[in-house]
Amino acid sequence: MNTMEITKIVGALCGSLLVLMLIETGAGAILGTGEGGHHDHHENAYVIEVENAEEASEGVEVAEVPFEEVYAAADAAQGEKLFRACASCHKLEDGANGVGPHLFNLLDRDIGAVGGFAYSDVLATLEGGWTPENLNAFLAKPTEYAPGTKMSYRGMSDVEDRANLISYLAGIGG
């Protein structure tokens, strides 16, 4: 390709853009909506009154259901389906660690207590056990519950899903 061919191509593109701009400006002037035109705003013939959602929700308080109540109504069968996402890193068999520690007999086990698994420093030093409430907080956002954790899971946002999963895990080895 020589310089003349490149000049022709660039000229054709610039010419095309110029033609498009002229068409848009001309159509706007004719229809009264583009540059050079004007916007005529007319009242609607029929106005439908709607309640402003922000004003309506100002006086309404949304009561958050305590996790204990959500957990009491949890469905372990749904939790088993949700565990599929965990199964890529965690095993349910006692002593069978994967990328993450095994989850056999998880509830009320001390945090960072699986022998032979190299926990991150933050999880190895956390006090307490894996209660349903602690698991709920951890599963919601692991990096907030234990900043510096090696677990790269982004978290489970739905509280019912977390309760279902914890209910399923409670039945494994417990």
C-alpha positions in Angstrom: 0.0 0.0 0.0 1.4 3.4 -0.9 0.7 6.8 0.6 -1.9 7.7 -2.0 -4.0 4.7 -1.2 -3.9 5.5 2.5 -4.9 9.1 1.8 -7.9 7.9 -0.3 -9.1 5.6 2.5 -8.8 8.3 5.2 -10.5 10.8 2.9 -13.4 8.3 2.3 -13.8 7.8 6.0 -13.8 11.5 6.8 -16.2 12.2 3.9 -18.6 9.5 5.2 -18.6 11.0 8.7 -19.3 14.4 7.2 -22.2 13.1 5.3 -23.6 11.4 8.4 -23.3 14.6 10.4 -25.1 16.6 7.7 -27.9 14.1 7.5 -28.3 14.1 11.3 -28.3 17.9 11.5 -30.8 18.2 8.6 -33.2 15.6 10.0 -33.0 17.3 13.4 -33.9 20.7 11.8 -36.8 19.1 9.9 -38.2 17.2 12.9 -37.4 19.9 15.4 -35.3 17.6 17.6 -31.6 18.0 16.6 -29.2 20.9 16.5 -30.9 24.0 15.1 -34.3 22.5 15.9 -36.3 23.0 19.0 -38.0 20.7 21.5 -41.7 21.2 21.8 -42.8 19.6 25.1 -46.5 19.1 25.2 -48.6 18.1 28.2 -49.8 14.5 28.1 -53.5 14.2 27.3 -54.0 11.9 30.2 -51.8 11.9 33.4 -51.6 8.8 35.5 -50.9 9.6 39.1 -48.3 7.3 40.7 -47.1 7.3 44.2 -43.4 8.2 44.6 -41.6 5.0 45.7 -39.1 7.0 47.8 -41.8 8.9 49.6 -43.8 5.8 50.2 -40.9 3.9 51.7 -39.8 6.7 54.0 -42.2 5.7 56.8 -41.8 1.9 56.3 -39.1 0.1 58.2 -37.8 -3.1 56.8 -37.4 -5.6 59.6 -34.4 -7.9 59.2 -35.1 -11.4 60.2 -32.6 -12.8 62.7 -30.3 -15.5 61.3 -31.5 -17.9 63.9 -35.0 -17.8 62.5 -33.8 -18.2 58.9 -31.5 -21.1 60.0 -34.4 -22.8 61.9 -36.4 -22.8 58.6 -33.5 -24.0 56.4 -33.7 -26.8 53.9 -30.7 -29.2 54.0 -31.7 -30.6 50.6 -31.3 -27.2 49.0 -28.0 -26.8 50.8 -26.8 -30.0 49.2 -27.4 -28.5 45.8 -25.5 -25.3 46.9 -22.6 -27.4 48.1 -21.6 -28.2 44.5 -19.9 -24.8 44.4 -17.9 -25.7 47.5 -17.0 -29.3 46.3 -14.3 -28.0 44.0 -12.1 -27.1 47.0 -13.6 -29.0 50.0 -14.3 -32.7 50.7 -16.9 -34.1 53.0 -14.9 -37.2 54.0 -13.1 -37.1 57.4 -9.4 -36.3 56.9 -9.7 -35.8 53.2 -8.4 -32.3 52.6 -8.6 -30.7 49.2 -7.5 -27.1 48.4 -9.5 -26.3 51.5 -9.9 -28.3 54.7 -12.4 -31.1 54.9 -15.9 -30.2 56.1 -16.7 -33.4 57.9 -18.2 -32.7 61.4 -17.7 -28.9 60.8 -20.3 -27.4 63.2 -18.8 -26.5 66.6 -15.3 -27.6 65.5 -12.6 -25.1 66.4 -11.7 -22.6 63.7 -8.4 -23.7 62.1 -8.4 -27.1 63.8 -8.1 -29.6 61.0 -4.7 -31.2 61.5 -2.4 -31.3 58.5 -4.0 -28.4 56.7 -2.0 -25.2 56.3 -4.5 -22.5 57.3 -3.8 -18.8 56.6 -2.4 -17.0 59.6 -5.7 -15.2 60.3 -7.8 -18.4 60.4 -5.2 -20.3 62.4 -5.3 -17.6 65.1 -9.1 -17.0 65.3 -10.7 -18.1 68.5 -13.9 -20.0 68.9 -15.7 -22.6 66.8 -17.7 -22.8 63.6 -21.1 -22.0 65.0 -24.0 -21.5 62.5 -23.7 -17.7 63.2 -19.9 -17.7 62.5 -20.3 -19.8 59.4 -23.1 -17.4 58.2 -20.7 -14.4 58.7 -17.8 -16.2 57.0 -19.8 -17.4 54.0 -21.4 -14.0 53.5 -18.0 -12.4 52.8 -14.9 -14.5 53.8 -12.5 -11.6 53.2 -14.4 -9.4 55.7 -14.8 -12.1 58.3 -11.1 -13.1 58.1 -9.1 -10.4 56.3 -6.0 -12.1 54.8 -7.7 -15.5 54.4 -6.4 -17.7 51.5 -10.0 -18.6 50.6 -10.7 -16.8 47.3 -14.5 -17.3 47.4 -16.3 -14.0 46.9 -19.1 -14.9 49.3 -22.8 -16.0 49.2 -25.1 -13.0 49.4 -28.5 -14.7 50.0 -29.0 -15.4 53.7 -31.5 -18.3 52.9 -28.8 -20.0 50.7 -26.3 -19.7 53.5 -28.7 -21.1 56.1 -29.5 -24.0 53.7 -25.9 -24.8 53.1 -25.0 -24.6 56.8 -28.0 -26.9 57.6 -26.7 -29.4 55.0 -23.1 -29.2 56.5 -24.6 -29.7 60.0 -25.8 -33.2 59.0 -22.3 -34.3 57.7 -20.7 -36.3 60.4 -22.6 -34.5 63.2 
